[in-house]
Amino acid sequence: MNRLNRLVKEKLAALCQEKGIPVLWDEPMKYHTSFKIGGPAAVMCIPKDSDQLFCALDFARRENLPVWYVGNGSNLLVKDERIDGMVILLDSEFGGEIAVEGETLIAPSGKKLSAVCAAAAKESLTGLEFAWGIPGSVGGAVYMNAGAYGGEMKDCLLWAEYLSPQGKIVHLSKEDLALSYRHSCFMQPQYKDCCIVRAAFSLTKGEPEAIRQQMDHVMEQRKAKQPLEYPSAGSTFKRPQGAFAAQLIDQCGLRGKQVGGAQVSTKHAGFVINLGDACCNDVLNLTAQVRECVKQQTGYELELEVRLIP
């Protein structure tokens, strides 16, 4: 079914021109994900503020177009087939600049975590060092309560705001966000049509040199242990209770296992990497085989941390 017929495309093109919304047609998603995998999006709108975002979303609702939100694309696996709907890309230009008010840092959802960490360090604010090098955006980090090296978003997140289907900006406290391991309230069905637009982090004053040293240490750990030289979506599997995914995969002798262009990294078995020509089905087949083998040999059920679109 082609939801974006000629008439719908013409109406959307006219709206985007009127409102100044950048738009791309049949845009390959592999250019917008860290996995470098994904077929074309029928239409990709790139709003620069909440008003443009609401215009695009309101049009999609009126025309019954499915919508997918993408930030830095670092935790996504996009299917190879054409995405028959609208992709909303919230890039680093969305929502203005990062602001610091005392010990509170406020960032639009499209900002990269690396930019947020750098802004905090510039103001000698500590609390976000663990996120240095996480390749995601603020919105994605809030959505999944991203974390690494003993820290996670819920340790420092103060509040978040989202755009409702009615076009209202809604404020959620940290408690409202229901943050837990790789989970937030935005994963619940009632928030399906809501888009995170801004978040605030509660930090504390620290010593500039100590902050920089910790950030350097985190980055050294990443470079030493993670296959950063290959496209991937980061950690492929969630950590099962009482175990570590990479250790279980290693235990099953799956390090280096390959399907097509997808491989269980030889450097870190918790990562599935793209050797250069992997497609979505390669990754899905490989992860399915890994999960089945781990279940049979260890009894643990691995759950994908990577989000599948569509």
Secondary structure, DSSP 8 states (H G I E B T S, - for coil): --SS-HHHHHHHHHHHHHHT--EEEEEEGGGGSTT----EEEEEE--SSHHHHHHHHHHHHHTT--EEEESS-TTEEE-SS-EEEEEEE--TTTT---EEETTEEEEETTSBHHHHHHHHHHTTEES-GGGTT---BHHHHHHHT-EETTEEGGGTEEEEEEE-TTS-EEEEETTTTT-BTTB-GGGSGGGTT-EEEEEEEE-EE--HHHHHHHHHHHHHHHHHHS-TTS-B-S--B---TTS-HHHHHHHTT-TT-EETTEEE-SS-TT-EEE-SS--HHHHHHHHHHHHHHHHHHH-----B-SEEE-
